[in-house]
Amino acid sequence: MNISFEEKISALYLCADILDYPTKDYFNKVNNLKKYVGFEVGSLDLEEVESEYISTFSIYASKKKCVPFASWWLDRKMSGALFVKIGDFYKSCGYVLDTDIVSKRLDHVSMIIVFIAILLEDKKYNEAREFNKFLSWLDEFSESLGKASKIKYFKFAVDIVIEIINSLKEDNCEYECKYNS
């Protein structure tokens, strides 16, 4: 993926939106992501995406192994010790989730991706690198999405996140040296 550091941050935000519950501007976000990384959008309507989202991430999430929560993957239970550790990590970086505004769990895949983007945007590179320990499940999640969902946007978004995170690890000096000054 040959895009700038700033474009990687924008792509992370778009991937987070694609992995969140679809809204009326969903396809705008898919098309905006396409600008950064080429892929076929296909022709779906919002109702199809909503139905598939609910089926994949809610109704059959455990059965399909598509649960969008880090604690389920890493702790094998919801709201366990890892859930608390993620919340503590957010706080240690100076961020508190306003539950009056955001109804999503802090370990939801879209929240985690947004948090990585925020850390990078705020030039908190060491924290972003440390937060990667909570992302080790994304490869398995992507594989499950590939098998479980007929809509490939979800898997595609996770794959892009994985690629961006890996590129930041590889370009360690670039974002540590160039952007830490």
N, C-alpha and C positions, 0 to 999 in steps of 0.2 A: 504494500500500500504506500504509494508515493504521494503523501499529502503533508502539508505543513503541521507544525505542532498545534497551532490555533485551529486548524481544520479538524485535527484529531479530537480536540475538545468539543467542537461543534458536533462532530459525528457521534461522540459519546452521548451527548444530550439527545440527539435524534434516536439513537438506539434505545435509550431509556424510555423515550416516548412510545416507541414501537412495541416495547415490552410491557407497557402500561395498558389499562383498559382503553380500547379504541374510541376516539371521539370523532366528531365530524371533520376535523382537520387531519385525520390519520393519514390519508393518502398524500396530502401535502408534505407531511414529514417523511413518508416513504420516498417521495420524489426528490425531496431535498437531500436525503441520504444518498440517493442515486447519483447526485452531482459529485459527491466525494468518491464514491466507489461504484463502478458500473455493475448493474445487474438488471434483470428483466422484472418489471413491475407486475405485469399480468393484468388481467381485468377481473376485479372482484368488486363487490359493493360492500358498504359498511356493515350491513346486516350479516353478511357471510362472515366477515372478519370478527364481528362481535360474537356470533354463535360459536365460531371456532375457538375464540379466546376463552369463552366461558367453559366450553367442553375441555379444552386442553389444560387450562390453569386453575379451574375450580372443580367442576363435577368429577372429572376423571384424572385429576392431577396426580394422585398417589398411584393409581393403577397404571397410568402411562409414564410414571416417573418424570413428571413435568412440574413438580411443585416449585413455584418461583421464589422460595425462601431459603436463604443460606443456612439457617439453623436446621432445617429439615435435612439438607444434604450433609452438613458437617457434624451435627449433633445427633442426627437421626430422630429428632423430636422437635416440636415447635416450642418456642419460648423457653428453651433451656439455657444452659450456661453460656453458650455461644451468642445467643440473642442478647444477653446482658453485656457480654464483652463488646459486641458491635456498638451497642448504645454507649457504653463507656468510652469506646474509641472516638465516636462522634464528639462526645463531650470533651475529651482530652484535646481534641483539635479545635475546640472553641465553638462547636455547632450543637444546637439543641433543636430537636424537631418540634415544631409547633403543632400539636395534635388538634388544635382548633382549625387549622388550615389544611393540614395533610392528614388524610385518614389511612394512608398506607402504612404497613409495618416497616420499621426501619431496616429490616433484613430482606425486604422484597427486592428482587433483582433490579427493578427500575430505580429504586432508591439507592442501592449500592452503586449503580453506574453513575447516577447523578452526583453522588458523593465523590467518586473518583474524579469526575469532571470538575467539580468545585475545588477540590484540593489542587488539581493541576492549574486551574484558572487563578487560584490564590497563591500560586507558586510555593505550595507546601509539598515539595517533591519527596522529601524523606517520609512524610506521613502517607503520601500516596503509595510509595514503595512498600511501606509497612502494612498498609491496608490490603495489599495484594494477597496476604495470607487468608483473607476471607473470600477469595475468589477462586480457590482451587477446584471448586465443583463445577465451574462453567463448562469445561470440556464434556463432562458427563451429561450435563444439562442439555448442551447442544446436540449431543448424540441422541438423547431421548426425544428432543423436539423433532429431529429429522425423521424419526420413526413414527412419532405420534400425531403430528399435525400435517394436514394437507396444505396448509398455508405456510409457505417457506419464509415469510417475512420474519417470523419469530426466531427461527434458527439462524437466519442470515444476520439478524441484529446481534445475537450472541456471538456468532463467529467474528463479526467485525470488532466487537468489544475485546475478544480474546486476542485478535490480531493487533489491535492498538496497544493493549497492555503489554503484549510481547515485544512490540516494536519499541515501546518506551524502555523496557528492560534492556534491549539491545542497544538503544541509543542513549544509554545511561549517561554518558558524558555530555551528550548534546543537551539534554534537558537539565542535567545537574549543573553543568558548567555554564552553558549559554544563558539559561533562564534563571539561574540562582544568583546572578550578579545584580 
